[in-house]
Amino acid sequence: MAPTLRSRQITFRKIARQPYTDWPAYNSTPLYDRASLTALESDVRVVSEVWFTHPSHDSVEQFVCELPLTYFRFESHDCYENSTYYDMETLLRVFVLKELHEWEHETALVSYLKNHPELCEQLGFESIPDQSTLWRSWHDRFTADLRETVEAAARTILIKAQNAGVAVPREPARKLQYHGNESGESDPDDQTTLKQAEKITDHVSRIVFPAFSLDRGEGCAIHENAYWGLQTYLGLRESLAANEGARSFVYESTRERTPLGHAHRDHIRNLSIPEVREMYRQSIRQLINEVAETEEFFRAGIVAIDITEADPFTGDRTGHEDEIIGTKENTDEYTYQWATVQLVGNAVPLVLDARPVRKGESREEIVGDLLDSAEELVHVDNVLMDREFDSQHVLEMLSQRGLSYVVPKRMQTSEKAQAKRLLQRDQDRYETDRKLHLGKNEWHETTLIYRRKEDSEYDDHRQYSVFMTKCGSGHLTEYGYRWEIESGYRSIKRFMAATTSKNFGLRFFYFAFACLLYSIWRAVDLLVQVELTGEYEHSPIVTADNTLTLLKKETGIG
């Protein structure tokens, strides 16, 4: 069925209304312009993902003809100095068509065009070019980078169409291809792994980092990438502050000019917390779009929500009592707290969103906010939380969203009594239904599962743990996946720059950027494993330090 004016309007109105999408991408950040190939690849992904959901849009060839390209400037990607008969926009479309069908030679493309005159007219051909003209255009006129963009665009179109149930001319490769990979080893050595990680890190960073912007205006002497390079550099050295890091960065960076530490902090302080969170979510969306094109990425699954604490704050917190709050445990210490939602289980452990925790915020508010972000990015089935989220109102909110959960319960008098009875009967496991009072004669129905700990240090009722769940005892084993979020926090804190500032926005930015570096590392590791072995194991083969070093060294970000 051919697209209509109405179907086009519906599609692009839907794209325009997406709160997390800036289209065209060249408008989204100072790091892109109208000649940015990475921005063009992003636009193909954004438009195709929505385009094929309309029932009238059931042809990948029609999409190639309809894709908006008039804004793109091809001059820097055209190796011919003089004007030619065929314009670059038309040639790009026809070469995407060739890649969709995976024709090895231009002869098959010419033959197909001759047999489809209506398609030629839609592509903009007044006359069909011959085989030699197309060969020269591809090999001599198109830059290598533009050829890679054509291949990437075709692969994205095939995947998005197939995901929407649209017929495709060939099965798309769900394994990402990075040029220069000549290794066919099933058990790659360290040198092969690092070489592949270098290519993939470069690719991923150019997709993810442009979502961050300082909005400094035009004409700035220091490129914005230098600021993200410095922030990444700070993550390479444990407990490295901005001033000291900026002085070292001058010598280790390949840039002619790099920001001073105080200027770097001033620009970050100007970012509001909502702005930082929005930029973070856009970056993670780009990262997920990249890894989601592999079969090994599990988009649906389990998320863990938790709160982590910074090191105890020992200074004067006057005026910051709502931000530098008490610890989760009953102590006399004060600290900053950050909450995250992270993929766990079979999925690559990306941090989907992060937010600060302020005094007076309820756990229900925090969980709802983070789940709003998570459910925009992935399909959530089950939510794992720690004991601090033991609240009937939190559990009811999850149930109303149609989500399952596993949450440990604090042992009150009745739970302790039940555990003592189980101990007397030498019973390892017990399950019972429970109604939790919500107020105004309203109740939340849950299931309590008592489970005896193996090799417990106690000899009384403390041998037992009690869990509340909405998904049955079979899912209780999934709670073990929560350890991933704790191990993730250790890496994230390792990536954070050091500071003594009490500026809440600066502190949160440092944490959020560390979460981004962690997520990039885990995504790069997945892509490297898939590329080299065809499989994904949770134990990383690419180290975090290698990834950060490559981000700084190879991508232009540093």
N, C-alpha and C positions, 0 to 999 in steps of 0.2 A: 504494500500500500504506500503510495507516494505521500511525502509530507505535505501538509497544507499550511496556509498562513496561520490558521488557528492553532495547529499542532506546534508550529515554531514558537508562536507567542506563549503558549502554555509552558513549553520547555524552558525558554530563556527567562520567563517570569519566575519559574521555580528556582532557577539558578540564582537569579538576583535576590530572591528572598531567603536564601540560605544564610544564616547568621555567621557561619564560619568560613564562607567562601568569598574571596575577592577575585572577580573575573571582569576583564582580562587581568592576568597576573601581573603584567608590567606596571599596573597602577598600585599594586599592593605594598611595595617597598622600594626605597631608593636603590636597592641592590639590583633591581631589574630595570630594563628599559625595553623599547619596542624591538630591539634586536636580540633579546635574551632567549637563547634556545631552551634553557631550563624553564623559563616562563611559558614558552610555547608548549613544551611537553606537559606542563601543569594544566594549561588550558584544554589540551586534548583530553586529559584525564577527567577534568571537571565536567566538560560538556558531554563527553561520551557516556559518563556514568548516569546522567539524567536523560540524555537523548533517547537511549534505547528502552527506557521505561515506558515511553508513550506507545500505545498499540499501533499507531500509524507508522512508526519508525522501525521497520523490520528489515532494513538493508544496510550492510556496512558500506557498500559502494555509494549509496545515497548519502550516507553520513560524510564520506570523503568530499563529496560535491558541496555539501551544505556547511561544512565547518568554517566558521568565520576566520578569515586570514587577512582581511584588508588592512588591519592595523599594523601588521608585522612588517618590519623593515628588513629586506633581504640583502641590502647592499654589501654588508660586511661578510656575508656568506656566499657571495657570487664572485667566482674567480675570473669571470670575463669582464674586461674593462669597457668594451664597446657594447652598444645596445644590440639585442638579438631579436629574432622573430618570435620566440616563445618566452613568455615572462616566467619569473621564478615561482610565483604562486601557482600557476597552472602546472608547472613541472613538478613541484612538490606534491601536489595532489595525485598526479599520475604515478609518481614513484611510490607513494603510500599505497596506491592501488596494486602496484607490482609486488610490494612486500606482503600485502594481505593475501595474495594468491601464492606467494613464495615462488614466483617464476625466476629461474636462474638467469635467463637471457632476455634481452629486450625484444627478441623476435616474437616470443609468445605474447608479450604485452601489445605489440603492434597488431598482431593478428586479432587479439581480443577487441581492441579498439575498433578495428575495421568491421567487426561483426556486431558492434553495439553503437550505432551512430547516435542514438539519443544520449548515451553516456558521454560520448565525445563532446556533444553540444553542451551538456551540463558542466563538463570539466573546463570548457572555454576554448576548445580547439576549433579553429576555422578549417584547418587541414591537419591530417594526422602526420606527425613527424615520422621519419624513417628510423630504422634500427640504429644506424650509425649516429644520427643526431642525438637520440636518447642515450646511447652509450657514452658519447662525449659529454653530454650534460651531466650524467651521473659521476663519471670518473674524473672529468677535467673541470667542469664548471662548479659543481657542488663541493663545498669544503668537506673535510673528513667529519667535522663536528655536525654539519647539517645532514650528512648521510646517516650518522648515528641517530640523530633526532627522527629521521624518517622511519628507521627501523623500530625505534622505541614507540613512536606514535602508532605504527601498524599493530604492534604487539598489544598495546593498551586498548586499541579499538576492538581487536579480536576478543580480548578477555572481557571487556565490559559488555560487548554484545552477547557473548556466550553466557555470561552471568545472568543476563536479562532474558535468556531463552531465544535469542535471535540466531538464525542459521548463519554459520560462518564458513568461508571457503576452505579453511584448514584448521586443524587443532592448534591453538596457540601454545607456545612453550611457556610452561608455568615456572620455568627455571630461568632466572635472570642471566643475561649474557653480558659480560664485560670484556671489551676488546683487549686482546693481548694475553688471554688465558689459554696457554697451550698445554697445560698440565692435565693429564688424564689419570693421575694417580688416585687410587681409592683411599690411600693413607698418606696424605700430604706431609712433607717435612716442614720444618719451621720456616725455611726460606720461601717455599712455595706459598705457605699460609700468609706470611707477611706481605709478599708481593701482591697476592690477591686482595688482602685487606686494604692495601694502599689504593688500589683502583676503586674498590667499593666505598671506602671512606670518602674519597674524593667525590664520588657520585652522590652519596647520601648527603654530605654536608652542603653541597650546592643546591640540594632540594630543600633542606630543613632550615638552614640559617636565615634565608631571606625573609622568613616570617617575623624575625626580630628586627625592629627599627627604632632608632633613637629620635627620629623626626627632627633632625638638626637643620633642615633647610638645604638650599643649594650652595655650591661654591666653597664647601669646607675643604681645607687643605689635607686633613687626615681622613682617609677612606673609612667608611663605617665598619668594613670588615676588620679593621685593625682593632676596634674595641672588642669584638667577639673573639678575635685572636688572643688579645690580652687576657680576657676572662677565661678562655680555654687554657692558656699558659698558667694562670694562677691555679687551675685545677691539677696541673702536672706536678706541682710541688706542694707537699703537705704543709698546711699552716702558713701559706705564703700570702702576705697582705698586698694591697694594690700598689702602694708606693714602692716597696722593695721590688715587687714583681715588675713594675713598669720600668725600673732602672735596668734590670736584667734583660727584659724583653727587647730593649733597644739594641742589644748586642746579638741576641739570638734570632730576632726577626729578620726576614729578608726585605722588609719594607724600609723605604727611605725615611718615613715619618711615622711615629707611633705615639699614642696618647700618654700624657703624664698621669700619674696615679690620681691626683686630685681632680683632674679634668674627667677622667674615667668615672670616678665616683659621683661627680656632680651630674653628669648626664644620666646615670642610672637612677639617682635620687629623683630626677624629674619624671621618671616613669611611675604612674600610679599602680597600685596592686591589681586593679581590674585590667589595666593595659598589659601588665606582665602576664597575667593568667590567660588573656586572650591570645597573646603572641605565642605563649607556650602551647595552648591547645591547637593553634594553627600548625605549629611545627610538628606536633605529635600526629596530627591528621596527615600531614605530608609523609611522615615516616611510616605510618600504618598503610597508606596507599601504596608505598613502595614495597613493603614486605608482604602485603596482602596478595601480591601477584605471584607468590610462590605457593605451592600446594602445602608446604610445611607450616604455614601460618594459620593458626586457629583463631578465626575472628569471633566465634561464639565461645563462651565458656565462663570461667570463674574469675572473679575479681576479689581482691583483699583490700579492705579499708583499714587504715591504722593511723596513729598519731605518733610522731617521733619528737624528741626533745633535743635542743642544742645543748652545748655544755652549760653547766650552771653559771648564772650571771652573778658576778660578785661586786659590781659597781653600784652606784646610786641610781635607782630606778624611778626617782621622783618624776612625776609627769608621764610615766610610761607603765603605770600599774596595769593597764588593760592589755598591754602587749607582752610585757615580761611577767608571765604569770607563774603560778606554782607548778610543781611537777605533778605527774600523774599519780605518783605514790605519795603517801602522807609524810612529807618531809618539810623542813623549813627552808628549802632551797627554792630559787626562782630561775626561770628559764624561758626562752622562746620555744613555741611549739608549732609544728607544721603537720598538716594532715594530707594524706595522699590516697589515691585509688590506683591499684596496680594489677595488671594481668598476672595470673598465677596458673598453676596446673600445667597443662600441655602447651600453653601459649608461651611465646617469648615474653619475658617479664618486663614489659614496658610500663613506665609510670604514666598513666593516662591523664592525670591532673594532680595539681597540688594547690593548697591554700593555707593561709595562716590561720591560727587558732587564737581567738581573742577571749578575754574574760567575759563571762556571761553568755557565750554562745552555747546552745544546747547541742548534744550529740545528734539529735534528730535533724537539726538544721545543717550540721556539717555533713552527715551522711547523705541527705537529700541533695545538697549542692554538688557533692562529688559524683553521685550517681547520675545526675543530670548530664554532666560532662561525659561520663563513661558510656552512657547509653546512646549518646550522639555518635560515638566513635566505633563501638563494637556492640554485638548482641550479648547481653549479660543474662546468664542463667542462674548463677548461684553467687551469694555474697558471703565472704568469710570476714569475721571481725573478732577483735579481742574482747576480753572480759569488761573493759571499760565501756563498751557499747551495750552492756546488759541493761536494756530498757524496753519495757513493753511497748512504748510509743515508737521507738525505732523499729522494732520487729513488725508492728502493725503497718507502719509506712512501707516496709519492704513487701509485705503481703499484698497491700493495695496496688503495688507496682507489678504484681505477679511474679515476684522473685522468691527463690528459695534462699535459705540462710543456714549457717551454722555459727553459733555464738556460745562461748562458755558462760555459765551462770555462776554468779557469786553464791556460795553455799550459806543459806540462812538456816534458821532453826530446823525447819521441816526437811531440808535437804541433808543436813547433818544427821538427823534422826534416821532417815532412809539409808544413808550410807552405813550407819552403824548396824542396821538390820542386815544389810547385804554382807557386811563383814562377818557377822555372826553365822550367816548361812554359807559363807565362803563362795559367794556368787560374784562372778566377774562383771556381769553386765545386766542392766535392768532398764526397761523402757516404760514410760507412762505418759498419758496425756495430761495437760495442765492448762487451766484458764488463767490468764493474767488480767488483772483489773485495769481498765483504761479510764474509769470514771464514768459517772452518769449511767450506771447500769450497763456499760459496754465492756466487752471482754475480748481479749486476743487469745485464740486457741493455738497452742504450740505443743511440741513433744519434748519431754525431758528424757535424756539418755544418760544413765550413769555408767561410767566405764572405769574399770580398775587399771591403775597404772602398773606397768611392768617394772620390776626392780625399784619399787618406791622406797624412799628413805624412811617412810613413816610406817608405824605398825597399828595405826588407828584409822578412823574414818577418812583421814586425809589421803589415804591410798586412792580415793575415788575422785574423778572429775565429773562434773555435770555439764551437759551441753543442751542448748535449746536449738531445735531444728524444725524446718518446715518441709524437709525433703526426705525424711525417713532415715533409718539407721544406716542404710547402705552408703549414704553420702558422708558419714562421719569421718571416714578415712581421708576425705578431701581436706579436712581441717589441717592435716599435716602439711599441705601446700603453703600454709601461712609462713613457714620458716623462710620462704623465698623473699618475703617482703622485709623481714628482719635482716637477712644477708644483704639485700639490696640497699637498705639504709646505711649499712657500714661502708659500702662503696660510694654511695652518694655523698656522705659526709667527708669521705676522703677527697672528693672532687671539689669541695667548697673552698673558696678563697677565705682567708682569715680577715677578721675585722673586729675592732673594738667599738665601732659606731653603734649608737642606739637607734639609728634611723630604721624604722620598721620596713619601709619599702626596699631599702638597700639590703637588709638582712634577708627578706623574702626572695629578692631577685637572686642573691647568691645561692639560696637553696634551690630555687626553681631551675636555674641554669645548670646546677649540679645534677638535678633530675634529668635534664635534657641530655647532658653528656653521658649519663648512665644509660639512658634509653638508646642513644645513638650507638654506644658500645655494644649493647645486647642485640640491636638490629643488625649492625655490621657483622657480628659473630654469626647470626643466623644465615645471612646472605653468603658469607664466606663458606660456611659448612655446606650449604645447599649447592653452591657452585663447585666445590671441590669434591664432595662425597655424595651429593644427591640426597642427603638426609640431614636431620637436625637433632642433635643431642643437647640436653640442657647444660652439660658441662662445657664451658666456653673453650674454644681452641685459639681464640684471639684474646690477648690480654687487654685489660683496661688501659694500662699505660701505653701499649702500642697504639691503641685507637686514638688516645689523646695526642700522642706525639705526631701521628699522621694527620690529625685535624690541624695541628699547628703548622706542620712542615709542608704538606703537599697540596692543600686545597686553596691556598690564597686567603684562607680565613686568618692565618697567622703570619 
